[in-house]
Amino acid sequence: RCKHASLCELDRHYPVACWYCSRYCCAHSVPKPSVFKTRGFNGESNMGKLTMQLVDFMTNECGWSLVLCNGTNLGWYGDIREQQVKFAAPSALNLIAPHIMIELRAVGYIEVNGRDTDGVYELLRTWLSKHWKAESIKADPDYCDLKFSCREFKRRGFEGENNMGLCTMQLVDYLTLQCSWTLVACNGGNFGMRGDWREQQLVFRKDEHVQHGGDNVMVELRDVLNSGYIEVNGIETSPSIREPLHDFITTKWRCKDFDWHGREPFCEKKYTTPAHFYYREPKLVNNLGKRTIELATFMASQGWLLKL
């Protein structure tokens, strides 16, 4: 019976395996620009460094404003990286300001790229060492400007539960509220064959006129097989939105407070969604976009802006 099941599993993945093998052979037979670099088995690449070199040129030399920075992972192991960067044309409202990118990688690393403005590197070293017990390690200048080894990122179970959102907002709160940097972009990705290694990419801008950074909140909508969750982080430092958001999730969406059963919380607030809150149909049809717009509309009514 086990042998039969194994053969069925092999047969089910045979077309995908053949497709990936053919892509792999083609990728290694065609010369690639040496500017893009990868190595090892932990997804190390220089995509973040190249991105910040482009951002620095477009913002500080050409006067364009960074609007969006979105990375993604492709390939069987999620080790093929792509970056989408969007800029706004020069205008009287544009400000020439330095940027910094911080990448949180659940495999155990934190990578920083961008100029060391106002001693931000040392600020990060001190904060990461104190709060996350991160250790500064030698950074290859071809891959990143500053690198840390970190074991703060956690995961458990078989539903993709992790604390990446919690860690992200802890760092965001520090840089915005205490160091007066402005969060420009925040996006997540997944690395590994099963996509179970979370990655978070954060881009900040140093605006000279900002004396106190703005509040930020992250809401994660998680459609899990046979269940669903909503995880919220950042509300501890944003008390004005805590109760309105809780009322919206529990009343409008009819969600229930999650019971941790004595386990370590991986987020500041977690809810269990009602039956059929999320749905999926053949050909990847789902209602996640609809739920996102419902949330964004509510937050806008409270004076909050959606950031990508």
C-alpha positions in Angstrom: 0.0 0.0 0.0 2.8 2.4 0.9 4.6 1.5 -2.3 1.4 2.2 -4.3 1.0 5.5 -2.6 4.6 6.5 -3.3 4.1 5.6 -7.0 1.0 7.7 -7.2 2.7 10.6 -5.6 5.6 10.3 -8.1 3.2 10.1 -11.0 1.3 13.2 -9.7 4.5 15.3 -9.6 6.1 13.8 -12.8 5.0 16.6 -15.1 6.1 19.3 -12.6 9.4 17.5 -12.1 10.1 17.3 -15.8 9.2 20.9 -16.3 11.5 22.0 -13.5 14.4 19.8 -14.7 14.1 21.3 -18.2 14.0 24.8 -16.8 17.0 24.0 -14.7 19.0 22.7 -17.6 18.1 25.7 -19.8 19.0 28.1 -17.0 22.4 26.6 -16.7 23.1 26.4 -20.4 22.3 30.0 -21.2 24.9 32.6 -20.0 23.5 34.9 -17.3 24.6 38.5 -16.5 27.2 38.4 -13.8 25.6 41.3 -12.0 23.0 38.9 -10.4 24.6 36.6 -7.9 23.4 33.7 -5.8 25.2 31.0 -3.7 24.7 28.3 -1.1 21.5 26.6 -0.1 19.9 29.4 2.1 18.8 31.7 -0.7 21.7 34.1 -0.4 21.7 36.7 -3.2 22.7 40.2 -4.0 19.2 41.3 -5.2 18.8 43.6 -2.2 22.1 45.3 -2.7 21.4 45.9 -6.4 17.9 47.2 -5.6 19.3 49.8 -3.2 22.0 50.9 -5.7 19.2 51.6 -8.2 17.1 53.3 -5.6 20.0 55.5 -4.6 20.6 56.5 -8.2 17.0 57.2 -9.0 16.2 59.2 -5.8 19.4 61.1 -5.1 20.7 61.7 -8.6 17.6 61.8 -10.7 15.2 63.3 -8.1 12.5 60.5 -8.5 10.6 59.2 -5.5 10.5 55.6 -4.5 6.8 54.5 -4.5 6.9 50.7 -4.4 9.5 47.9 -3.8 8.1 44.4 -4.2 10.2 41.2 -4.2 9.1 37.7 -5.1 10.6 34.2 -5.2 10.3 31.8 -8.2 11.5 28.3 -9.0 11.1 24.9 -7.3 12.9 26.0 -4.2 11.9 29.7 -4.3 15.6 30.6 -4.9 15.1 32.6 -8.1 14.5 36.2 -7.0 12.8 39.0 -8.8 12.4 42.6 -7.7 9.8 45.1 -8.8 10.7 48.8 -8.1 8.4 51.7 -8.9 9.3 55.4 -8.9 7.3 58.6 -9.2 8.5 61.3 -11.6 10.3 64.4 -10.2 8.1 67.1 -8.8 8.2 70.0 -6.3 7.0 67.7 -3.6 9.8 65.1 -4.1 12.5 65.0 -1.5 16.0 63.8 -2.0 16.6 61.5 1.0 18.7 58.4 1.8 17.0 55.0 1.9 17.8 51.7 3.6 16.6 48.2 3.0 16.4 45.5 5.8 15.7 41.9 4.9 14.5 39.5 7.6 15.1 35.9 6.6 13.7 33.1 8.6 16.7 30.8 7.7 18.6 32.8 10.3 19.9 36.0 8.8 19.3 39.7 8.6 20.7 41.6 5.7 21.0 45.4 5.4 21.7 47.5 2.3 21.9 51.3 1.8 23.9 54.2 3.1 24.9 54.4 6.8 22.9 57.6 7.4 23.0 59.2 10.9 24.8 56.2 12.3 21.8 53.8 11.5 24.2 50.8 11.2 25.3 51.2 14.8 21.8 51.8 16.0 20.7 48.6 14.3 23.6 46.6 15.8 22.7 47.8 19.3 19.0 47.2 19.0 19.2 43.8 17.3 21.8 42.6 19.8 19.8 43.7 22.8 16.3 42.6 21.7 16.9 39.7 19.3 20.3 38.5 20.5 21.5 38.9 16.9 25.2 38.7 16.1 27.0 40.9 13.6 28.9 38.7 11.1 31.2 39.5 8.2 29.2 40.7 5.2 30.4 40.0 1.6 30.3 43.5 0.0 29.2 41.8 -3.3 26.0 40.6 -1.5 25.1 43.1 1.2 26.4 46.0 3.3 25.7 44.7 6.8 24.7 41.2 7.9 23.6 39.5 11.2 23.0 36.0 12.3 19.7 35.7 14.2 17.6 33.0 15.9 14.7 35.1 16.8 12.5 33.9 13.9 10.3 31.0 14.9 7.8 28.7 13.3 5.7 25.7 14.4 3.1 23.3 13.3 1.9 22.5 9.8 -0.2 25.6 9.0 2.6 28.0 8.3 2.5 29.6 11.8 5.4 31.9 12.4 6.4 35.1 14.2 7.7 37.1 11.2 4.9 39.6 11.4 5.6 40.2 15.1 9.4 40.7 14.5 8.7 42.9 11.5 6.6 45.4 13.5 9.0 45.4 16.4 11.7 46.6 14.0 9.4 49.0 12.2 8.3 50.6 15.5 11.9 51.1 16.5 13.1 52.7 13.3 10.0 54.9 12.9 9.0 55.9 16.4 12.5 56.1 18.0 14.8 56.8 15.0 12.4 58.9 13.0 12.7 56.9 9.7 9.7 56.6 7.4 8.5 53.2 6.3 8.2 53.2 2.5 7.6 49.6 1.5 7.0 46.3 3.3 6.5 43.0 1.5 6.9 39.3 2.3 8.0 36.2 0.4 8.6 32.5 0.9 11.8 30.5 0.4 12.3 26.7 0.3 10.7 23.8 -1.6 7.6 24.0 0.6 7.7 27.8 0.9 7.8 27.5 4.7 10.8 29.9 5.2 9.3 33.3 5.5 11.2 36.4 4.3 10.4 40.1 4.9 11.7 43.0 3.0 11.5 46.5 4.5 12.5 49.8 2.9 12.8 53.0 5.0 13.5 56.6 4.1 15.2 59.2 6.2 13.2 62.4 6.0 14.9 65.4 7.6 11.6 67.1 8.4 10.2 64.2 10.3 10.8 64.5 14.0 8.5 61.6 15.1 7.7 58.7 12.8 4.1 57.6 12.1 2.3 54.6 13.6 2.1 51.4 11.6 0.0 48.3 11.9 0.2 45.0 10.1 -2.8 42.7 9.5 -2.2 39.2 8.0 -5.0 37.3 6.4 -4.2 33.6 6.5 -6.2 31.1 4.5 -5.2 27.7 5.9 -6.7 24.4 4.8 -9.8 23.6 6.8 -9.4 26.8 8.9 -8.4 30.4 8.7 -6.8 33.1 10.8 -6.2 36.8 11.1 -3.0 38.0 12.8 -2.5 41.6 13.9 0.8 43.3 15.0 1.7 46.8 15.8 -1.4 47.7 17.9 0.5 47.8 21.1 2.2 51.0 19.9 -0.9 52.2 18.1 -3.7 52.3 20.7 -6.0 54.6 18.7 -6.8 51.8 16.2 -6.8 48.9 18.6 -10.4 48.9 19.7 -11.9 50.0 16.3 -10.0 47.2 14.5 -11.0 44.6 17.1 -14.7 45.6 16.7 -14.5 45.4 12.9 -12.9 42.0 12.9 -15.2 40.5 15.6 -18.4 42.2 14.5 -18.3 42.8 10.8 -16.3 39.7 10.0 -17.6 37.6 13.0 -14.2 36.3 14.0 -13.4 34.9 17.5 -10.4 35.5 19.7 -7.8 32.7 19.2 -7.0 30.5 22.2 -3.2 30.0 22.5 -3.7 27.2 25.1 -0.6 28.3 27.0 1.7 28.4 24.0 4.0 31.3 23.2 2.0 33.9 21.2 3.5 34.5 17.8 1.6 37.8 17.2 0.0 40.5 19.3 -3.5 39.5 18.5 -4.9 36.5 16.6 -8.4 35.6 15.5 -10.1 32.5 14.2 -12.3 33.1 11.2 -15.9 31.7 10.8 -16.7 28.9 8.3 -16.4 30.0 4.7 -14.8 33.3 5.5 -12.1 32.4 3.0 -13.0 30.3 -0.1 -11.0 28.7 -2.9 -12.3 27.3 -6.2 -10.6 25.6 -9.1 -8.2 27.6 -11.1 -7.0 29.5 -8.0 -10.2 31.6 -7.7 -10.4 33.0 -4.2 -11.8 35.9 -2.2 -8.6 37.1 -0.5 -8.6 40.3 -2.7 -12.1 41.1 -1.6 -11.3 40.7 2.1 -8.2 42.9 1.6 -10.3 45.7 0.1 -12.9 45.4 2.9 -10.1 45.8 5.4 -8.4 48.7 3.5 -11.7 50.5 3.2 -12.4 50.2 6.9 -8.8 51.4 7.8 -9.2 54.4 5.4 -12.4 55.3 7.3 -10.3 55.5 10.4 -7.7 57.8 8.7 -5.1 55.0 8.0 -3.3 54.6 4.7 -2.6 51.3 2.9 1.1 50.7 2.3 2.5 48.1 0.0 
